[in-house]
Amino acid sequence: MAIDPVCGMKVDEKTTKLSHVHKGSTYYFCSQRCLDLFRKDPTRYLTK
Ligand SMILES: [Zn+2]
């Protein structure tokens, strides 16, 4: 399972079609909304 970096939900990377490659890493999302938010501002969701 992967973690949606936007909302923190667990996402099954085998079934989801919502993925995005950023700086060589692939991220998975629970919804189109989360994917759109991530695309707009990836660094916002990757800094910890
Ligand atoms: Zn999400």
mmCIF file of the protein (N, C-alpha, C, O) and its ligand, coordinates in Angstrom:
data_MODEL
# 
_entry.id   MODEL 
# 
loop_
_entity.id 
_entity.type 
_entity.pdbx_number_of_molecules 
1 polymer     1 
2 non-polymer 1 
# 
_entity_poly.entity_id                      1 
_entity_poly.type                           'polypeptide(L)' 
_entity_poly.nstd_linkage                   no 
_entity_poly.nstd_monomer                   no 
_entity_poly.pdbx_seq_one_letter_code       MAIDPVCGMKVDEKTTKLSHVHKGSTYYFCSQRCLDLFRKDPTRYLTK 
_entity_poly.pdbx_seq_one_letter_code_can   MAIDPVCGMKVDEKTTKLSHVHKGSTYYFCSQRCLDLFRKDPTRYLTK 
_entity_poly.pdbx_strand_id                 A 
# 
loop_
_entity_poly_seq.entity_id 
_entity_poly_seq.num 
_entity_poly_seq.mon_id 
_entity_poly_seq.hetero 
1 1  MET n 
1 2  ALA n 
1 3  ILE n 
1 4  ASP n 
1 5  PRO n 
1 6  VAL n 
1 7  CYS n 
1 8  GLY n 
1 9  MET n 
1 10 LYS n 
1 11 VAL n 
1 12 ASP n 
1 13 GLU n 
1 14 LYS n 
1 15 THR n 
1 16 THR n 
1 17 LYS n 
1 18 LEU n 
1 19 SER n 
1 20 HIS n 
1 21 VAL n 
1 22 HIS n 
1 23 LYS n 
1 24 GLY n 
1 25 SER n 
1 26 THR n 
1 27 TYR n 
1 28 TYR n 
1 29 PHE n 
1 30 CYS n 
1 31 SER n 
1 32 GLN n 
1 33 ARG n 
1 34 CYS n 
1 35 LEU n 
1 36 ASP n 
1 37 LEU n 
1 38 PHE n 
1 39 ARG n 
1 40 LYS n 
1 41 ASP n 
1 42 PRO n 
1 43 THR n 
1 44 ARG n 
1 45 TYR n 
1 46 LEU n 
1 47 THR n 
1 48 LYS n 
# 
loop_
_struct_asym.id 
_struct_asym.entity_id 
A 1 
B 2 
# 
loop_
_chem_comp.id 
_chem_comp.type 
_chem_comp.mon_nstd_flag 
ALA 'L-peptide linking' y 
ARG 'L-peptide linking' y 
ASP 'L-peptide linking' y 
CYS 'L-peptide linking' y 
GLN 'L-peptide linking' y 
GLU 'L-peptide linking' y 
GLY 'peptide linking'   y 
HIS 'L-peptide linking' y 
ILE 'L-peptide linking' y 
LEU 'L-peptide linking' y 
LYS 'L-peptide linking' y 
MET 'L-peptide linking' y 
PHE 'L-peptide linking' y 
PRO 'L-peptide linking' y 
SER 'L-peptide linking' y 
THR 'L-peptide linking' y 
TYR 'L-peptide linking' y 
VAL 'L-peptide linking' y 
ZN  non-polymer         . 
# 
_pdbx_entity_nonpoly.entity_id   2 
_pdbx_entity_nonpoly.name        ? 
_pdbx_entity_nonpoly.comp_id     ZN 
# 
_pdbx_nonpoly_scheme.asym_id         B 
_pdbx_nonpoly_scheme.entity_id       2 
_pdbx_nonpoly_scheme.mon_id          ZN 
_pdbx_nonpoly_scheme.ndb_seq_num     1 
_pdbx_nonpoly_scheme.pdb_seq_num     101 
_pdbx_nonpoly_scheme.auth_seq_num    101 
_pdbx_nonpoly_scheme.pdb_mon_id      ZN 
_pdbx_nonpoly_scheme.auth_mon_id     ZN 
_pdbx_nonpoly_scheme.pdb_strand_id   A 
_pdbx_nonpoly_scheme.pdb_ins_code    . 
# 
loop_
_atom_site.group_PDB 
_atom_site.id 
_atom_site.type_symbol 
_atom_site.label_atom_id 
_atom_site.label_alt_id 
_atom_site.label_comp_id 
_atom_site.label_asym_id 
_atom_site.label_entity_id 
_atom_site.label_seq_id 
_atom_site.pdbx_PDB_ins_code 
_atom_site.Cartn_x 
_atom_site.Cartn_y 
_atom_site.Cartn_z 
_atom_site.occupancy 
_atom_site.B_iso_or_equiv 
_atom_site.pdbx_formal_charge 
_atom_site.auth_seq_id 
_atom_site.auth_comp_id 
_atom_site.auth_asym_id 
_atom_site.auth_atom_id 
_atom_site.pdbx_PDB_model_num 
ATOM   1   N  N  . MET A 1 1  ? 0.830  -1.200 0.000   1.00 0.00 ? 1   MET A N  1 
ATOM   2   C  CA . MET A 1 1  ? 0.000  0.000  0.000   1.00 0.00 ? 1   MET A CA 1 
ATOM   3   C  C  . MET A 1 1  ? 0.866  1.252  0.000   1.00 0.00 ? 1   MET A C  1 
ATOM   4   O  O  . MET A 1 1  ? 1.935  1.301  0.608   1.00 0.00 ? 1   MET A O  1 
ATOM   5   N  N  . ALA A 1 2  ? 0.369  2.252  -0.698  1.00 0.00 ? 2   ALA A N  1 
ATOM   6   C  CA . ALA A 1 2  ? 1.050  3.544  -0.725  1.00 0.00 ? 2   ALA A CA 1 
ATOM   7   C  C  . ALA A 1 2  ? 0.234  4.540  0.101   1.00 0.00 ? 2   ALA A C  1 
ATOM   8   O  O  . ALA A 1 2  ? -0.936 4.301  0.402   1.00 0.00 ? 2   ALA A O  1 
ATOM   9   N  N  . ILE A 1 3  ? 0.854  5.636  0.454   1.00 0.00 ? 3   ILE A N  1 
ATOM   10  C  CA . ILE A 1 3  ? 0.166  6.680  1.221   1.00 0.00 ? 3   ILE A CA 1 
ATOM   11  C  C  . ILE A 1 3  ? -0.060 7.890  0.310   1.00 0.00 ? 3   ILE A C  1 
ATOM   12  O  O  . ILE A 1 3  ? 0.870  8.403  -0.312  1.00 0.00 ? 3   ILE A O  1 
ATOM   13  N  N  . ASP A 1 4  ? -1.286 8.317  0.251   1.00 0.00 ? 4   ASP A N  1 
ATOM   14  C  CA . ASP A 1 4  ? -1.615 9.560  -0.446  1.00 0.00 ? 4   ASP A CA 1 
ATOM   15  C  C  . ASP A 1 4  ? -0.954 10.720 0.310   1.00 0.00 ? 4   ASP A C  1 
ATOM   16  O  O  . ASP A 1 4  ? -1.306 10.980 1.460   1.00 0.00 ? 4   ASP A O  1 
ATOM   17  N  N  . PRO A 1 5  ? -0.001 11.420 -0.323  1.00 0.00 ? 5   PRO A N  1 
ATOM   18  C  CA . PRO A 1 5  ? 0.729  12.467 0.409   1.00 0.00 ? 5   PRO A CA 1 
ATOM   19  C  C  . PRO A 1 5  ? -0.129 13.686 0.744   1.00 0.00 ? 5   PRO A C  1 
ATOM   20  O  O  . PRO A 1 5  ? 0.239  14.490 1.600   1.00 0.00 ? 5   PRO A O  1 
ATOM   21  N  N  . VAL A 1 6  ? -1.258 13.820 0.076   1.00 0.00 ? 6   VAL A N  1 
ATOM   22  C  CA . VAL A 1 6  ? -2.099 14.992 0.315   1.00 0.00 ? 6   VAL A CA 1 
ATOM   23  C  C  . VAL A 1 6  ? -2.956 14.815 1.561   1.00 0.00 ? 6   VAL A C  1 
ATOM   24  O  O  . VAL A 1 6  ? -2.957 15.679 2.438   1.00 0.00 ? 6   VAL A O  1 
ATOM   25  N  N  . CYS A 1 7  ? -3.687 13.700 1.651   1.00 0.00 ? 7   CYS A N  1 
ATOM   26  C  CA . CYS A 1 7  ? -4.627 13.533 2.759   1.00 0.00 ? 7   CYS A CA 1 
ATOM   27  C  C  . CYS A 1 7  ? -4.193 12.439 3.741   1.00 0.00 ? 7   CYS A C  1 
ATOM   28  O  O  . CYS A 1 7  ? -4.780 12.310 4.815   1.00 0.00 ? 7   CYS A O  1 
ATOM   29  N  N  . GLY A 1 8  ? -3.163 11.645 3.382   1.00 0.00 ? 8   GLY A N  1 
ATOM   30  C  CA . GLY A 1 8  ? -2.670 10.636 4.303   1.00 0.00 ? 8   GLY A CA 1 
ATOM   31  C  C  . GLY A 1 8  ? -3.398 9.306  4.233   1.00 0.00 ? 8   GLY A C  1 
ATOM   32  O  O  . GLY A 1 8  ? -3.093 8.402  5.012   1.00 0.00 ? 8   GLY A O  1 
ATOM   33  N  N  . MET A 1 9  ? -4.344 9.163  3.328   1.00 0.00 ? 9   MET A N  1 
ATOM   34  C  CA . MET A 1 9  ? -5.071 7.898  3.188   1.00 0.00 ? 9   MET A CA 1 
ATOM   35  C  C  . MET A 1 9  ? -4.189 6.830  2.548   1.00 0.00 ? 9   MET A C  1 
ATOM   36  O  O  . MET A 1 9  ? -3.286 7.133  1.768   1.00 0.00 ? 9   MET A O  1 
ATOM   37  N  N  . LYS A 1 10 ? -4.473 5.564  2.897   1.00 0.00 ? 10  LYS A N  1 
ATOM   38  C  CA . LYS A 1 10 ? -3.786 4.466  2.236   1.00 0.00 ? 10  LYS A CA 1 
ATOM   39  C  C  . LYS A 1 10 ? -4.413 4.236  0.863   1.00 0.00 ? 10  LYS A C  1 
ATOM   40  O  O  . LYS A 1 10 ? -5.634 4.249  0.706   1.00 0.00 ? 10  LYS A O  1 
ATOM   41  N  N  . VAL A 1 11 ? -3.543 4.027  -0.125  1.00 0.00 ? 11  VAL A N  1 
ATOM   42  C  CA . VAL A 1 11 ? -3.993 3.817  -1.504  1.00 0.00 ? 11  VAL A CA 1 
ATOM   43  C  C  . VAL A 1 11 ? -3.347 2.541  -2.033  1.00 0.00 ? 11  VAL A C  1 
ATOM   44  O  O  . VAL A 1 11 ? -2.146 2.331  -1.863  1.00 0.00 ? 11  VAL A O  1 
ATOM   45  N  N  . ASP A 1 12 ? -4.141 1.698  -2.669  1.00 0.00 ? 12  ASP A N  1 
ATOM   46  C  CA . ASP A 1 12 ? -3.601 0.481  -3.280  1.00 0.00 ? 12  ASP A CA 1 
ATOM   47  C  C  . ASP A 1 12 ? -3.035 0.827  -4.652  1.00 0.00 ? 12  ASP A C  1 
ATOM   48  O  O  . ASP A 1 12 ? -3.774 1.101  -5.597  1.00 0.00 ? 12  ASP A O  1 
ATOM   49  N  N  . GLU A 1 13 ? -1.708 0.809  -4.739  1.00 0.00 ? 13  GLU A N  1 
ATOM   50  C  CA . GLU A 1 13 ? -1.066 1.233  -5.988  1.00 0.00 ? 13  GLU A CA 1 
ATOM   51  C  C  . GLU A 1 13 ? -1.318 0.272  -7.148  1.00 0.00 ? 13  GLU A C  1 
ATOM   52  O  O  . GLU A 1 13 ? -1.067 0.610  -8.304  1.00 0.00 ? 13  GLU A O  1 
ATOM   53  N  N  . LYS A 1 14 ? -1.812 -0.915 -6.840  1.00 0.00 ? 14  LYS A N  1 
ATOM   54  C  CA . LYS A 1 14 ? -2.094 -1.876 -7.909  1.00 0.00 ? 14  LYS A CA 1 
ATOM   55  C  C  . LYS A 1 14 ? -3.415 -1.577 -8.611  1.00 0.00 ? 14  LYS A C  1 
ATOM   56  O  O  . LYS A 1 14 ? -3.597 -1.960 -9.767  1.00 0.00 ? 14  LYS A O  1 
ATOM   57  N  N  . THR A 1 15 ? -4.323 -0.910 -7.942  1.00 0.00 ? 15  THR A N  1 
ATOM   58  C  CA . THR A 1 15 ? -5.642 -0.675 -8.532  1.00 0.00 ? 15  THR A CA 1 
ATOM   59  C  C  . THR A 1 15 ? -5.898 0.780  -8.906  1.00 0.00 ? 15  THR A C  1 
ATOM   60  O  O  . THR A 1 15 ? -6.739 1.065  -9.759  1.00 0.00 ? 15  THR A O  1 
ATOM   61  N  N  . THR A 1 16 ? -5.177 1.700  -8.271  1.00 0.00 ? 16  THR A N  1 
ATOM   62  C  CA . THR A 1 16 ? -5.467 3.103  -8.568  1.00 0.00 ? 16  THR A CA 1 
ATOM   63  C  C  . THR A 1 16 ? -4.882 3.519  -9.912  1.00 0.00 ? 16  THR A C  1 
ATOM   64  O  O  . THR A 1 16 ? -3.828 3.029  -10.318 1.00 0.00 ? 16  THR A O  1 
ATOM   65  N  N  . LYS A 1 17 ? -5.558 4.408  -10.584 1.00 0.00 ? 17  LYS A N  1 
ATOM   66  C  CA . LYS A 1 17 ? -5.025 4.979  -11.819 1.00 0.00 ? 17  LYS A CA 1 
ATOM   67  C  C  . LYS A 1 17 ? -4.517 6.383  -11.566 1.00 0.00 ? 17  LYS A C  1 
ATOM   68  O  O  . LYS A 1 17 ? -4.015 7.051  -12.470 1.00 0.00 ? 17  LYS A O  1 
ATOM   69  N  N  . LEU A 1 18 ? -4.654 6.816  -10.337 1.00 0.00 ? 18  LEU A N  1 
ATOM   70  C  CA . LEU A 1 18 ? -4.264 8.174  -9.991  1.00 0.00 ? 18  LEU A CA 1 
ATOM   71  C  C  . LEU A 1 18 ? -2.847 8.182  -9.453  1.00 0.00 ? 18  LEU A C  1 
ATOM   72  O  O  . LEU A 1 18 ? -2.630 8.060  -8.247  1.00 0.00 ? 18  LEU A O  1 
ATOM   73  N  N  . SER A 1 19 ? -1.878 8.326  -10.356 1.00 0.00 ? 19  SER A N  1 
ATOM   74  C  CA . SER A 1 19 ? -0.490 8.389  -9.919  1.00 0.00 ? 19  SER A CA 1 
ATOM   75  C  C  . SER A 1 19 ? 0.194  9.563  -10.608 1.00 0.00 ? 19  SER A C  1 
ATOM   76  O  O  . SER A 1 19 ? -0.247 10.059 -11.644 1.00 0.00 ? 19  SER A O  1 
ATOM   77  N  N  . HIS A 1 20 ? 1.283  9.981  -9.990  1.00 0.00 ? 20  HIS A N  1 
ATOM   78  C  CA . HIS A 1 20 ? 2.012  11.131 -10.521 1.00 0.00 ? 20  HIS A CA 1 
ATOM   79  C  C  . HIS A 1 20 ? 3.487  10.949 -10.177 1.00 0.00 ? 20  HIS A C  1 
ATOM   80  O  O  . HIS A 1 20 ? 3.833  10.630 -9.040  1.00 0.00 ? 20  HIS A O  1 
ATOM   81  N  N  . VAL A 1 21 ? 4.362  11.156 -11.180 1.00 0.00 ? 21  VAL A N  1 
ATOM   82  C  CA . VAL A 1 21 ? 5.800  11.022 -10.947 1.00 0.00 ? 21  VAL A CA 1 
ATOM   83  C  C  . VAL A 1 21 ? 6.379  12.405 -10.671 1.00 0.00 ? 21  VAL A C  1 
ATOM   84  O  O  . VAL A 1 21 ? 6.200  13.339 -11.453 1.00 0.00 ? 21  VAL A O  1 
ATOM   85  N  N  . HIS A 1 22 ? 7.069  12.514 -9.557  1.00 0.00 ? 22  HIS A N  1 
ATOM   86  C  CA . HIS A 1 22 ? 7.680  13.781 -9.172  1.00 0.00 ? 22  HIS A CA 1 
ATOM   87  C  C  . HIS A 1 22 ? 9.111  13.514 -8.742  1.00 0.00 ? 22  HIS A C  1 
ATOM   88  O  O  . HIS A 1 22 ? 9.348  12.768 -7.792  1.00 0.00 ? 22  HIS A O  1 
ATOM   89  N  N  . LYS A 1 23 ? 10.073 14.124 -9.443  1.00 0.00 ? 23  LYS A N  1 
ATOM   90  C  CA . LYS A 1 23 ? 11.492 13.962 -9.131  1.00 0.00 ? 23  LYS A CA 1 
ATOM   91  C  C  . LYS A 1 23 ? 11.893 12.495 -9.013  1.00 0.00 ? 23  LYS A C  1 
ATOM   92  O  O  . LYS A 1 23 ? 12.659 12.127 -8.122  1.00 0.00 ? 23  LYS A O  1 
ATOM   93  N  N  . GLY A 1 24 ? 11.378 11.666 -9.905  1.00 0.00 ? 24  GLY A N  1 
ATOM   94  C  CA . GLY A 1 24 ? 11.789 10.265 -9.949  1.00 0.00 ? 24  GLY A CA 1 
ATOM   95  C  C  . GLY A 1 24 ? 11.029 9.327  -9.029  1.00 0.00 ? 24  GLY A C  1 
ATOM   96  O  O  . GLY A 1 24 ? 11.239 8.115  -9.083  1.00 0.00 ? 24  GLY A O  1 
ATOM   97  N  N  . SER A 1 25 ? 10.154 9.855  -8.189  1.00 0.00 ? 25  SER A N  1 
ATOM   98  C  CA . SER A 1 25 ? 9.348  9.011  -7.311  1.00 0.00 ? 25  SER A CA 1 
ATOM   99  C  C  . SER A 1 25 ? 7.896  9.042  -7.777  1.00 0.00 ? 25  SER A C  1 
ATOM   100 O  O  . SER A 1 25 ? 7.406  10.067 -8.249  1.00 0.00 ? 25  SER A O  1 
ATOM   101 N  N  . THR A 1 26 ? 7.217  7.907  -7.640  1.00 0.00 ? 26  THR A N  1 
ATOM   102 C  CA . THR A 1 26 ? 5.815  7.845  -8.019  1.00 0.00 ? 26  THR A CA 1 
ATOM   103 C  C  . THR A 1 26 ? 4.942  7.961  -6.778  1.00 0.00 ? 26  THR A C  1 
ATOM   104 O  O  . THR A 1 26 ? 5.170  7.281  -5.778  1.00 0.00 ? 26  THR A O  1 
ATOM   105 N  N  . TYR A 1 27 ? 3.951  8.823  -6.855  1.00 0.00 ? 27  TYR A N  1 
ATOM   106 C  CA . TYR A 1 27 ? 3.016  9.029  -5.753  1.00 0.00 ? 27  TYR A CA 1 
ATOM   107 C  C  . TYR A 1 27 ? 1.617  8.617  -6.197  1.00 0.00 ? 27  TYR A C  1 
ATOM   108 O  O  . TYR A 1 27 ? 1.250  8.743  -7.365  1.00 0.00 ? 27  TYR A O  1 
ATOM   109 N  N  . TYR A 1 28 ? 0.851  8.124  -5.234  1.00 0.00 ? 28  TYR A N  1 
ATOM   110 C  CA . TYR A 1 28 ? -0.498 7.626  -5.541  1.00 0.00 ? 28  TYR A CA 1 
ATOM   111 C  C  . TYR A 1 28 ? -1.528 8.397  -4.738  1.00 0.00 ? 28  TYR A C  1 
ATOM   112 O  O  . TYR A 1 28 ? -1.256 8.865  -3.632  1.00 0.00 ? 28  TYR A O  1 
ATOM   113 N  N  . PHE A 1 29 ? -2.733 8.523  -5.322  1.00 0.00 ? 29  PHE A N  1 
ATOM   114 C  CA . PHE A 1 29 ? -3.750 9.389  -4.729  1.00 0.00 ? 29  PHE A CA 1 
ATOM   115 C  C  . PHE A 1 29 ? -5.101 8.694  -4.652  1.00 0.00 ? 29  PHE A C  1 
ATOM   116 O  O  . PHE A 1 29 ? -5.427 7.847  -5.484  1.00 0.00 ? 29  PHE A O  1 
ATOM   117 N  N  . CYS A 1 30 ? -5.883 9.067  -3.640  1.00 0.00 ? 30  CYS A N  1 
ATOM   118 C  CA . CYS A 1 30 ? -7.190 8.449  -3.425  1.00 0.00 ? 30  CYS A CA 1 
ATOM   119 C  C  . CYS A 1 30 ? -8.231 9.037  -4.364  1.00 0.00 ? 30  CYS A C  1 
ATOM   120 O  O  . CYS A 1 30 ? -9.241 8.394  -4.650  1.00 0.00 ? 30  CYS A O  1 
ATOM   121 N  N  . SER A 1 31 ? -7.998 10.242 -4.843  1.00 0.00 ? 31  SER A N  1 
ATOM   122 C  CA . SER A 1 31 ? -9.012 10.910 -5.665  1.00 0.00 ? 31  SER A CA 1 
ATOM   123 C  C  . SER A 1 31 ? -8.351 11.883 -6.622  1.00 0.00 ? 31  SER A C  1 
ATOM   124 O  O  . SER A 1 31 ? -7.201 12.280 -6.435  1.00 0.00 ? 31  SER A O  1 
ATOM   125 N  N  . GLN A 1 32 ? -9.097 12.258 -7.651  1.00 0.00 ? 32  GLN A N  1 
ATOM   126 C  CA . GLN A 1 32 ? -8.586 13.237 -8.609  1.00 0.00 ? 32  GLN A CA 1 
ATOM   127 C  C  . GLN A 1 32 ? -8.296 14.568 -7.919  1.00 0.00 ? 32  GLN A C  1 
ATOM   128 O  O  . GLN A 1 32 ? -7.369 15.285 -8.296  1.00 0.00 ? 32  GLN A O  1 
ATOM   129 N  N  . ARG A 1 33 ? -9.086 14.883 -6.922  1.00 0.00 ? 33  ARG A N  1 
ATOM   130 C  CA . ARG A 1 33 ? -8.894 16.145 -6.210  1.00 0.00 ? 33  ARG A CA 1 
ATOM   131 C  C  . ARG A 1 33 ? -7.520 16.195 -5.535  1.00 0.00 ? 33  ARG A C  1 
ATOM   132 O  O  . ARG A 1 33 ? -6.819 17.205 -5.608  1.00 0.00 ? 33  ARG A O  1 
ATOM   133 N  N  . CYS A 1 34 ? -7.149 15.096 -4.880  1.00 0.00 ? 34  CYS A N  1 
ATOM   134 C  CA . CYS A 1 34 ? -5.841 15.048 -4.229  1.00 0.00 ? 34  CYS A CA 1 
ATOM   135 C  C  . CYS A 1 34 ? -4.717 15.139 -5.259  1.00 0.00 ? 34  CYS A C  1 
ATOM   136 O  O  . CYS A 1 34 ? -3.714 15.815 -5.034  1.00 0.00 ? 34  CYS A O  1 
ATOM   137 N  N  . LEU A 1 35 ? -4.891 14.454 -6.389  1.00 0.00 ? 35  LEU A N  1 
ATOM   138 C  CA . LEU A 1 35 ? -3.883 14.510 -7.445  1.00 0.00 ? 35  LEU A CA 1 
ATOM   139 C  C  . LEU A 1 35 ? -3.718 15.932 -7.958  1.00 0.00 ? 35  LEU A C  1 
ATOM   140 O  O  . LEU A 1 35 ? -2.593 16.394 -8.146  1.00 0.00 ? 35  LEU A O  1 
ATOM   141 N  N  . ASP A 1 36 ? -4.816 16.625 -8.185  1.00 0.00 ? 36  ASP A N  1 
ATOM   142 C  CA . ASP A 1 36 ? -4.757 18.002 -8.674  1.00 0.00 ? 36  ASP A CA 1 
ATOM   143 C  C  . ASP A 1 36 ? -4.066 18.924 -7.676  1.00 0.00 ? 36  ASP A C  1 
ATOM   144 O  O  . ASP A 1 36 ? -3.274 19.786 -8.057  1.00 0.00 ? 36  ASP A O  1 
ATOM   145 N  N  . LEU A 1 37 ? -4.371 18.733 -6.399  1.00 0.00 ? 37  LEU A N  1 
ATOM   146 C  CA . LEU A 1 37 ? -3.748 19.552 -5.362  1.00 0.00 ? 37  LEU A CA 1 
ATOM   147 C  C  . LEU A 1 37 ? -2.242 19.324 -5.337  1.00 0.00 ? 37  LEU A C  1 
ATOM   148 O  O  . LEU A 1 37 ? -1.459 20.266 -5.213  1.00 0.00 ? 37  LEU A O  1 
ATOM   149 N  N  . PHE A 1 38 ? -1.849 18.054 -5.458  1.00 0.00 ? 38  PHE A N  1 
ATOM   150 C  CA . PHE A 1 38 ? -0.425 17.730 -5.442  1.00 0.00 ? 38  PHE A CA 1 
ATOM   151 C  C  . PHE A 1 38 ? 0.290  18.334 -6.642  1.00 0.00 ? 38  PHE A C  1 
ATOM   152 O  O  . PHE A 1 38 ? 1.384  18.881 -6.505  1.00 0.00 ? 38  PHE A O  1 
ATOM   153 N  N  . ARG A 1 39 ? -0.318 18.238 -7.805  1.00 0.00 ? 39  ARG A N  1 
ATOM   154 C  CA . ARG A 1 39 ? 0.303  18.764 -9.023  1.00 0.00 ? 39  ARG A CA 1 
ATOM   155 C  C  . ARG A 1 39 ? 0.524  20.265 -8.933  1.00 0.00 ? 39  ARG A C  1 
ATOM   156 O  O  . ARG A 1 39 ? 1.527  20.779 -9.430  1.00 0.00 ? 39  ARG A O  1 
ATOM   157 N  N  . LYS A 1 40 ? -0.396 20.959 -8.310  1.00 0.00 ? 40  LYS A N  1 
ATOM   158 C  CA . LYS A 1 40 ? -0.296 22.414 -8.211  1.00 0.00 ? 40  LYS A CA 1 
ATOM   159 C  C  . LYS A 1 40 ? 0.890  22.841 -7.362  1.00 0.00 ? 40  LYS A C  1 
ATOM   160 O  O  . LYS A 1 40 ? 1.547  23.840 -7.656  1.00 0.00 ? 40  LYS A O  1 
ATOM   161 N  N  . ASP A 1 41 ? 1.162  22.076 -6.301  1.00 0.00 ? 41  ASP A N  1 
ATOM   162 C  CA . ASP A 1 41 ? 2.184  22.483 -5.350  1.00 0.00 ? 41  ASP A CA 1 
ATOM   163 C  C  . ASP A 1 41 ? 2.787  21.262 -4.652  1.00 0.00 ? 41  ASP A C  1 
ATOM   164 O  O  . ASP A 1 41 ? 2.525  21.033 -3.471  1.00 0.00 ? 41  ASP A O  1 
ATOM   165 N  N  . PRO A 1 42 ? 3.601  20.467 -5.383  1.00 0.00 ? 42  PRO A N  1 
ATOM   166 C  CA . PRO A 1 42 ? 4.119  19.215 -4.823  1.00 0.00 ? 42  PRO A CA 1 
ATOM   167 C  C  . PRO A 1 42 ? 4.934  19.386 -3.547  1.00 0.00 ? 42  PRO A C  1 
ATOM   168 O  O  . PRO A 1 42 ? 4.825  18.579 -2.624  1.00 0.00 ? 42  PRO A O  1 
ATOM   169 N  N  . THR A 1 43 ? 5.740  20.424 -3.494  1.00 0.00 ? 43  THR A N  1 
ATOM   170 C  CA . THR A 1 43 ? 6.646  20.553 -2.353  1.00 0.00 ? 43  THR A CA 1 
ATOM   171 C  C  . THR A 1 43 ? 5.884  20.787 -1.046  1.00 0.00 ? 43  THR A C  1 
ATOM   172 O  O  . THR A 1 43 ? 6.372  20.476 0.040   1.00 0.00 ? 43  THR A O  1 
ATOM   173 N  N  . ARG A 1 44 ? 4.683  21.340 -1.176  1.00 0.00 ? 44  ARG A N  1 
ATOM   174 C  CA . ARG A 1 44 ? 3.877  21.592 0.011   1.00 0.00 ? 44  ARG A CA 1 
ATOM   175 C  C  . ARG A 1 44 ? 3.544  20.297 0.763   1.00 0.00 ? 44  ARG A C  1 
ATOM   176 O  O  . ARG A 1 44 ? 3.433  20.280 1.989   1.00 0.00 ? 44  ARG A O  1 
ATOM   177 N  N  . TYR A 1 45 ? 3.387  19.208 -0.017  1.00 0.00 ? 45  TYR A N  1 
ATOM   178 C  CA . TYR A 1 45 ? 2.955  17.952 0.580   1.00 0.00 ? 45  TYR A CA 1 
ATOM   179 C  C  . TYR A 1 45 ? 4.105  17.001 0.870   1.00 0.00 ? 45  TYR A C  1 
ATOM   180 O  O  . TYR A 1 45 ? 3.893  15.937 1.451   1.00 0.00 ? 45  TYR A O  1 
ATOM   181 N  N  . LEU A 1 46 ? 5.320  17.369 0.472   1.00 0.00 ? 46  LEU A N  1 
ATOM   182 C  CA . LEU A 1 46 ? 6.462  16.472 0.642   1.00 0.00 ? 46  LEU A CA 1 
ATOM   183 C  C  . LEU A 1 46 ? 7.380  16.889 1.765   1.00 0.00 ? 46  LEU A C  1 
ATOM   184 O  O  . LEU A 1 46 ? 8.202  16.091 2.215   1.00 0.00 ? 46  LEU A O  1 
ATOM   185 N  N  . THR A 1 47 ? 7.260  18.118 2.230   1.00 0.00 ? 47  THR A N  1 
ATOM   186 C  CA . THR A 1 47 ? 8.124  18.554 3.316   1.00 0.00 ? 47  THR A CA 1 
ATOM   187 C  C  . THR A 1 47 ? 7.560  18.081 4.641   1.00 0.00 ? 47  THR A C  1 
ATOM   188 O  O  . THR A 1 47 ? 6.358  18.166 4.895   1.00 0.00 ? 47  THR A O  1 
ATOM   189 N  N  . LYS A 1 48 ? 8.455  17.583 5.477   1.00 0.00 ? 48  LYS A N  1 
ATOM   190 C  CA . LYS A 1 48 ? 7.993  17.110 6.781   1.00 0.00 ? 48  LYS A CA 1 
ATOM   191 C  C  . LYS A 1 48 ? 8.848  17.686 7.899   1.00 0.00 ? 48  LYS A C  1 
ATOM   192 O  O  . LYS A 1 48 ? 8.606  17.398 9.071   1.00 0.00 ? 48  LYS A O  1 
HETATM 193 ZN ZN . ZN  B 2 .  ? -6.380 11.777 -0.834  1.00 0.00 2 101 ZN  A ZN 1 
# 
